[in-house]
Amino acid sequence: QSPEMQRSVIPPHDEIVAFADLLLSPEGDDTDGRIGGLLAGGLGVDSLLLDLLAPSARHLGLLWEEDLCDFTELTIAMGRLQRISYGLSSRFGMEETGEQDGRSLLLLTCPGETHSFGLTLLDRFFRKAGWDCVCATKASGVDPLSLVKTEWYDVVGLSLACETLLPVLTNTIEGLRDASRNPDLRIMVGGPVFIDHPEYVSRVGADATARDARHAIAIAERLLDLRARAC
């Protein structure tokens, strides 16, 4: 059964919690076996990445914020998630970008934000859809304002998990718009805080949000279509 023909299903919350527990266990108890079993059962790769791995990352972040795991445990668990994600993407050709069609995307974490797993998933899905992507997380040490000053981006995507950083995100978005070479820059935001409170999109000065990468690509394309029709 090809990955394209595999089913998509939303795993129940208890399955996400159980998988996060596997990631936190000292030896990462049989996460590969669990993934292999889901694939063998016909679950699609996109669904694995977006409906199991991404929610597991959000759950791990919540455990850390509530002091139910320490930073070392979180770092090891997220490293396991990244390895699984990379393995799935490589195995099923998600690293292939195909022919690019000129649309450009810059992906950033909000200053002060530590969670970037969701951005790496977005990067892979947008590349697969033909976008020219730059993923500049905090670890990359790149200044976002210098990027938008020197390079043209159609869309910037920003990730935020913590509600306390909303004022920082607001200031960041304002700075990006002021510095951008593109006077009609579109800005999307995502992360747990916007899943719970989509009304925060206008509060921070963004144009749109999306629940996951499936919707993010369609929404980004729609934002650019609206710009084209306005010209």
URLINPE-V959551 format. One record per residue. N is the residue number from 1. RES is the residue in three letters. SS is DSSP state (H for helix, E for strand, L for the rest). Layout:
# URLINPE-V959551
N_RES_SS + N_RES_SS
This chain:
# URLINPE-V959551
1_GLN_L + 2_SER_L + 3_PRO_H + 4_GLU_H + 5_MET_H + 6_GLN_L + 7_ARG_E + 8_SER_L + 9_VAL_L + 10_ILE_L + 11_PRO_L + 12_PRO_L + 13_HIS_H + 14_ASP_H + 15_GLU_H + 16_ILE_H + 17_VAL_H + 18_ALA_H + 19_PHE_H + 20_ALA_H + 21_ASP_H + 22_LEU_H + 23_LEU_H + 24_LEU_H + 25_SER_L + 26_PRO_L + 27_GLU_L + 28_GLY_L + 29_ASP_L + 30_ASP_L + 31_THR_H + 32_ASP_H + 33_GLY_H + 34_ARG_H + 35_ILE_H + 36_GLY_H + 37_GLY_H + 38_LEU_H + 39_LEU_H + 40_ALA_H + 41_GLY_L + 42_GLY_L + 43_LEU_E + 44_GLY_L + 45_VAL_H + 46_ASP_H + 47_SER_H + 48_LEU_H + 49_LEU_H + 50_LEU_H + 51_ASP_H + 52_LEU_H + 53_LEU_H + 54_ALA_H + 55_PRO_H + 56_SER_H + 57_ALA_H + 58_ARG_H + 59_HIS_H + 60_LEU_H + 61_GLY_H + 62_LEU_H + 63_LEU_H + 64_TRP_H + 65_GLU_H + 66_GLU_L + 67_ASP_L + 68_LEU_L + 69_CYS_L + 70_ASP_L + 71_PHE_H + 72_THR_H + 73_GLU_H + 74_LEU_H + 75_THR_H + 76_ILE_H + 77_ALA_H + 78_MET_H + 79_GLY_H + 80_ARG_H + 81_LEU_H + 82_GLN_H + 83_ARG_H + 84_ILE_H + 85_SER_H + 86_TYR_H + 87_GLY_H + 88_LEU_H + 89_SER_H + 90_SER_H + 91_ARG_H + 92_PHE_L + 93_GLY_L + 94_MET_L + 95_GLU_L + 96_GLU_L + 97_THR_L + 98_GLY_L + 99_GLU_L + 100_GLN_L + 101_ASP_L + 102_GLY_L + 103_ARG_L + 104_SER_E + 105_LEU_E + 106_LEU_E + 107_LEU_E + 108_LEU_E + 109_THR_E + 110_CYS_L + 111_PRO_L + 112_GLY_L + 113_GLU_L + 114_THR_L + 115_HIS_L + 116_SER_L + 117_PHE_H + 118_GLY_H + 119_LEU_H + 120_THR_H + 121_LEU_H + 122_LEU_H + 123_ASP_H + 124_ARG_H + 125_PHE_H + 126_PHE_H + 127_ARG_H + 128_LYS_H + 129_ALA_L + 130_GLY_L + 131_TRP_L + 132_ASP_E + 133_CYS_E + 134_VAL_E + 135_CYS_E + 136_ALA_E + 137_THR_L + 138_LYS_H + 139_ALA_H + 140_SER_H + 141_GLY_L + 142_VAL_L + 143_ASP_L + 144_PRO_H + 145_LEU_H + 146_SER_H + 147_LEU_H + 148_VAL_H + 149_LYS_H + 150_THR_H + 151_GLU_L + 152_TRP_L + 153_TYR_L + 154_ASP_L + 155_VAL_E + 156_VAL_E + 157_GLY_E + 158_LEU_E + 159_SER_E + 160_LEU_L + 161_ALA_L + 162_CYS_L + 163_GLU_H + 164_THR_H + 165_LEU_H + 166_LEU_H + 167_PRO_H + 168_VAL_H + 169_LEU_H + 170_THR_H + 171_ASN_H + 172_THR_H + 173_ILE_H + 174_GLU_H + 175_GLY_H + 176_LEU_H + 177_ARG_H + 178_ASP_H + 179_ALA_H + 180_SER_L + 181_ARG_L + 182_ASN_L + 183_PRO_L + 184_ASP_L + 185_LEU_L + 186_ARG_E + 187_ILE_E + 188_MET_E + 189_VAL_E + 190_GLY_E + 191_GLY_L + 192_PRO_H + 193_VAL_H + 194_PHE_H + 195_ILE_H + 196_ASP_H + 197_HIS_L + 198_PRO_L + 199_GLU_L + 200_TYR_H + 201_VAL_H + 202_SER_H + 203_ARG_H + 204_VAL_H + 205_GLY_L + 206_ALA_L + 207_ASP_L + 208_ALA_E + 209_THR_E + 210_ALA_L + 211_ARG_L + 212_ASP_L + 213_ALA_H + 214_ARG_H + 215_HIS_H + 216_ALA_H + 217_ILE_H + 218_ALA_H + 219_ILE_H + 220_ALA_H + 221_GLU_H + 222_ARG_H + 223_LEU_H + 224_LEU_H + 225_ASP_H + 226_LEU_H + 227_ARG_H + 228_ALA_H + 229_ARG_H + 230_ALA_H + 231_CYS_L
